[in-house]
């Protein structure tokens, strides 16, 4: 399994931007599809975005399409989530995940980071 560590969360005003990073350990990062999910305590983990292992295809939840961009740098073992035009409803803990296929189902991912808090004030 790959170890994942997120960073880049914080407090931002509505309309602002943040970039999340997820650094992976190990030499097999480039084989994994990567994804971002978000979760509020007491709610199910919600799919945000996913990217295939070679970065050739990306997928987004309708709620973030056009505002968020997922990308990866396999040379740096890192996946990113650029978040623009942030809204208060984007407030959540954001998790990155690694799996064998780029899916919107959390069950498809075998490795998870510890999460990073994103708070958007109105």
C-alpha positions in Angstrom: 0.0 0.0 0.0 1.0 3.6 -0.5 1.1 6.1 2.4 -0.6 9.4 1.7 -0.2 12.8 3.5 -2.4 15.8 2.6 -1.6 19.4 3.0 -2.8 22.8 1.9 -6.0 23.2 3.8 -7.0 26.3 5.7 -9.5 29.1 6.1 -10.5 31.1 3.0 -13.2 33.6 2.2 -15.9 32.7 -0.3 -14.7 33.2 -3.8 -11.1 32.5 -2.9 -8.8 29.6 -3.9 -6.8 26.9 -2.2 -4.5 24.2 -3.6 -4.4 20.9 -1.8 -1.5 18.5 -2.2 -1.2 14.9 -1.4 2.3 13.4 -1.2 2.6 9.6 -1.6 5.4 7.4 -0.4 6.7 4.4 -2.3 7.8 3.7 -5.9 4.4 2.5 -7.2 2.6 5.9 -7.1 2.4 6.1 -10.9 0.4 2.8 -11.0 -2.4 4.2 -8.9 -5.5 6.1 -9.8 -5.9 9.0 -7.3 -8.9 10.7 -6.0 -10.1 13.4 -3.6 -13.1 12.9 -1.3 -14.6 15.1 1.4 -16.5 14.4 4.5 -18.3 16.2 7.3 -18.6 14.4 10.6 -21.8 12.3 10.6 -22.1 12.2 6.8 -20.9 9.8 4.1 -17.7 10.5 2.3 -18.4 12.4 -0.8 -16.5 12.0 -4.1 -14.9 15.2 -5.4 -12.5 14.3 -8.2 -10.4 11.5 -9.6 -7.5 11.1 -12.0 -6.2 8.0 -13.8 -2.7 6.7 -13.2 -1.3 8.3 -16.3 -3.2 11.6 -15.7 -4.9 11.2 -19.1 -8.5 11.3 -17.7 -10.1 13.2 -14.9 -13.5 13.0 -13.4 -15.4 15.4 -11.2 -18.5 15.6 -9.1 -21.1 17.9 -10.6 -20.9 20.2 -7.5 -17.3 21.1 -8.2 -17.1 20.8 -12.0 -15.6 24.0 -13.6 -14.3 25.2 -10.2 -11.9 22.4 -9.1 -9.0 20.8 -11.0 -7.3 17.6 -10.1 -3.8 17.0 -11.4 -0.8 14.8 -10.6 3.0 14.8 -10.9 4.2 11.3 -11.0 7.9 12.4 -10.8 7.0 14.0 -7.4 4.6 11.3 -6.2 2.1 14.1 -5.7 -1.5 14.7 -6.6 -3.1 18.2 -6.4 -6.6 19.7 -6.1 -6.8 23.3 -7.2 -10.0 24.7 -5.8 -11.3 28.0 -7.2 -14.4 30.0 -6.6 -14.8 28.4 -3.2 -18.2 28.4 -1.5 -19.2 27.9 2.1 -20.7 24.6 1.2 -17.2 23.4 0.2 -16.3 23.4 3.9 -15.2 19.9 4.8 -12.3 17.6 5.6 -10.7 16.7 2.3 -9.0 13.2 1.9 -6.9 11.9 -0.9 -7.1 8.2 -1.8 -5.2 5.7 -4.0 -6.8 2.8 -5.9 -6.5 0.7 -9.0 -9.2 2.5 -10.9 -10.5 6.1 -11.1 -13.9 5.6 -9.5 -16.4 7.8 -7.7 -16.9 5.1 -5.1 -14.9 5.3 -1.9 -15.0 1.5 -1.7 -12.7 1.3 -4.7 -9.8 2.9 -2.9 -7.4 1.0 -0.7 -5.2 3.8 0.8 -6.3 7.0 2.5 -4.6 10.1 3.9 -5.5 11.6 7.3 -7.4 14.5 5.8 -7.0 18.3 5.7 -9.6 20.8 6.8 -10.9 23.3 4.4 -13.1 26.1 5.8 -14.8 28.7 3.5 -16.3 31.7 5.3 -19.2 33.7 3.8 
